[in-house]
Amino acid sequence: MFKNKGDIVIDRIDYGVYNVDFSLANNNNVNIRNIIDIDFMKIIYELNKDLIDDIKINKQDNDNGELYLKLRHLFEDLGFPQFYSTMKLKFDRKESEVDFFANSDDVVMDFERNGDVVQGPNFNMDCKIVYTKKNELKIKITMKLCWDNIPITDFLEKICIKITKKIIKRLKEFVNNLIINDV
């Protein structure tokens, strides 16, 4: 188990398979349910430009689309290549929750392909965002990463966990400080 002070709990089920649990304070009573959609990926990118070089979104509608992420070349000095990842995205809204699915199935959108940037892990994620009555969002994620070109080692696993926690921490701060003014 990987746990940090911000109550982000990441349990390893197996190498490359993780359960992630955390909550987000929604003290400003913003209806997060209405803003979590394909375009929310742009916010994730803006919050993490030090980790992500580029993002492209092929939006089919608010709840379906494709995503291309080119990750920052963080470990060039260690001989790791720069990675990209592609995913199909789907959001399913219910009364008190949003289910979010991402997978690396065949993505048809155009994106940069060259020898310097290689495909990262096949990525499958199921995420359930549940709204509680006390202005808090409970998030449960199951992530599966499968690398065809690099074996998942303890070192690589720790890097992925650290990056995941950094992204979640920034997202928590963003949601906690979110204010939407009615116009």
C-alpha positions in Angstrom: 0.0 0.0 0.0 1.2 3.5 -0.8 -0.4 6.2 1.4 0.5 9.9 1.8 -0.5 12.7 4.2 -3.3 13.8 1.9 -5.3 10.6 2.4 -4.6 9.3 -1.1 -4.5 5.6 -0.8 -3.0 3.5 -3.6 -3.2 -0.3 -3.1 -1.2 -2.5 -5.5 -3.3 -5.5 -6.5 -0.5 -6.7 -8.8 2.3 -5.0 -10.8 0.5 -2.6 -13.0 -2.9 -3.0 -11.3 -3.9 -0.5 -8.6 -6.9 0.7 -6.6 -6.8 4.4 -5.7 -9.1 5.9 -3.1 -9.3 9.6 -2.1 -11.9 12.3 -1.5 -12.2 15.9 -2.6 -13.6 18.7 -0.4 -16.3 20.6 -2.3 -16.7 23.4 0.3 -17.9 25.9 -2.2 -21.0 23.9 -3.1 -20.0 23.9 -6.8 -21.9 21.2 -8.7 -18.8 19.3 -9.8 -21.0 16.7 -11.5 -21.8 19.3 -14.2 -18.2 20.1 -15.0 -16.7 16.6 -15.1 -16.7 15.7 -18.8 -14.4 15.4 -21.8 -13.3 19.1 -21.5 -12.3 18.5 -17.8 -9.2 16.8 -19.3 -8.0 20.3 -20.4 -8.0 21.3 -16.7 -6.0 18.2 -15.8 -3.5 19.3 -18.5 -3.3 22.9 -17.3 -2.7 21.8 -13.7 0.1 19.4 -14.8 2.1 21.1 -17.6 5.3 20.1 -15.9 4.3 16.5 -16.4 2.4 16.7 -19.7 3.9 18.2 -22.9 0.8 18.1 -25.1 -2.8 17.1 -25.1 -5.2 16.6 -28.0 -8.9 15.8 -27.6 -11.2 14.3 -30.2 -14.5 15.2 -28.6 -17.5 13.3 -29.9 -19.9 14.8 -27.3 -19.6 15.9 -23.6 -19.4 12.3 -22.4 -17.4 10.5 -25.2 -14.2 11.1 -26.9 -10.5 10.3 -27.4 -7.5 11.7 -25.8 -3.8 11.9 -26.7 -1.2 12.8 -24.0 2.4 13.3 -24.7 4.1 13.1 -21.3 7.1 15.3 -20.4 10.5 13.6 -21.1 11.2 13.3 -17.4 13.8 10.5 -17.4 15.9 11.2 -20.5 19.1 11.1 -18.5 18.3 7.6 -17.3 17.8 6.3 -20.8 14.0 6.2 -20.8 12.2 7.3 -23.9 9.5 10.0 -23.9 6.1 8.4 -23.8 2.7 9.2 -25.2 -0.6 7.6 -24.3 -4.0 7.4 -26.1 -7.3 6.6 -24.5 -11.0 6.4 -25.3 -13.0 8.2 -22.7 -16.6 7.8 -21.5 -18.5 9.5 -18.8 -21.8 8.1 -17.4 -23.8 10.4 -15.2 -26.2 9.2 -12.6 -28.1 11.1 -9.9 -25.4 10.9 -7.1 -22.4 9.7 -9.1 -20.4 9.9 -12.2 -18.7 6.8 -13.7 -15.6 7.5 -15.8 -14.0 5.0 -18.1 -10.7 5.3 -20.0 -9.0 2.6 -22.1 -6.3 2.4 -24.6 -8.4 0.7 -27.3 -7.8 1.6 -30.9 -7.9 5.4 -31.1 -8.6 6.8 -34.5 -7.5 10.4 -33.9 -4.4 11.8 -35.6 -1.4 12.6 -33.3 2.3 12.9 -33.5 4.1 9.6 -34.3 7.9 9.6 -34.4 10.7 7.5 -33.2 11.6 9.8 -30.3 8.2 9.5 -28.6 7.0 5.9 -28.0 3.7 4.5 -26.8 3.5 4.3 -23.1 1.4 1.7 -21.2 -1.9 0.4 -22.3 -4.1 2.1 -19.9 -7.5 1.0 -18.5 -9.2 2.9 -15.8 -12.6 2.6 -14.1 -13.4 5.6 -11.8 -16.5 6.1 -9.7 -17.1 9.6 -8.3 -19.8 9.6 -5.6 -21.3 12.8 -4.2 -22.0 12.7 -0.4 -24.4 15.0 1.4 -21.6 16.7 3.3 -19.9 18.5 0.4 -17.4 15.8 -0.3 -16.7 13.7 -3.4 -15.4 10.1 -2.8 -13.3 8.8 -5.7 -12.5 5.1 -6.3 -10.3 4.2 -9.2 -9.1 0.9 -10.5 -6.1 1.4 -12.9 -4.4 -1.2 -15.0 -1.2 -0.4 -16.8 0.3 -2.8 -19.2 3.7 -2.0 -20.8 4.5 -3.9 -24.0 7.9 -2.3 -24.4 9.2 -1.9 -20.8 8.8 -4.3 -17.9 7.1 -2.8 -14.8 9.8 -2.8 -12.1 9.7 -1.5 -8.6 11.5 1.7 -9.8 9.0 2.4 -12.6 6.1 1.6 -10.3 7.3 4.1 -7.7 7.7 6.8 -10.5 4.1 6.1 -11.7 2.7 6.2 -8.2 4.5 9.5 -7.4 3.2 11.1 -10.6 -0.3 9.8 -10.0 -0.3 11.3 -6.4 1.0 14.6 -7.7 -1.8 14.8 -10.3 -4.4 13.9 -7.6 -3.0 16.4 -5.1 -3.2 19.2 -7.7 -6.8 18.2 -8.6 -7.8 18.2 -5.0 -6.4 21.8 -4.5 -8.2 22.9 -7.7 -11.6 21.5 -6.6 -11.2 22.9 -3.1 -10.5 26.4 -4.4 -13.1 26.3 -7.2 -15.5 29.1 -7.3 -18.0 29.6 -10.1 -19.8 32.9 -10.3 -23.3 33.0 -11.7 -23.6 35.4 -14.5 
